[in-house]
């Protein structure tokens, strides 16, 4: 199943989040401005999570329609 299939079927936010959270970890490289990375790292630290967990959470929230 693909992400777009979930959207077309009208899946609930919880179903979309579960789909996005499952699967094998895949390393990625992204290039962002240093100030953005440092700010995101600081916010993650204040929330008690790793930078990677913070980024994953942001992506899941964006893709599942949560704001």
Residue, then its C-alpha position, 0 to 999 in steps of 0.5 A: x500500500x502507498x501513502x496516496x492509497x490511504x488518502x484516496x480511501x479516506x483513511x483516518x488520521x490515526x491510520x495514516x500515522x500508523x502507516x507512516x510510523x511503520x517500516x524499516x529505518x532508511x538513512x537520508x541526507x538533507x541539506x538545511x541552513x546551519x541556523x535551521x538545524x541548530x534551532x531544530x536541535x535546540x527545540x528537540x532537546x527542550x522537548x526531550x527528544x533526539x533531533x531525528x525523532x523531532x524531524x520524524x514527528x514533524x514529517x508524520x504530523x505534516x503528512x497526516x494532516x495534523x497541525 
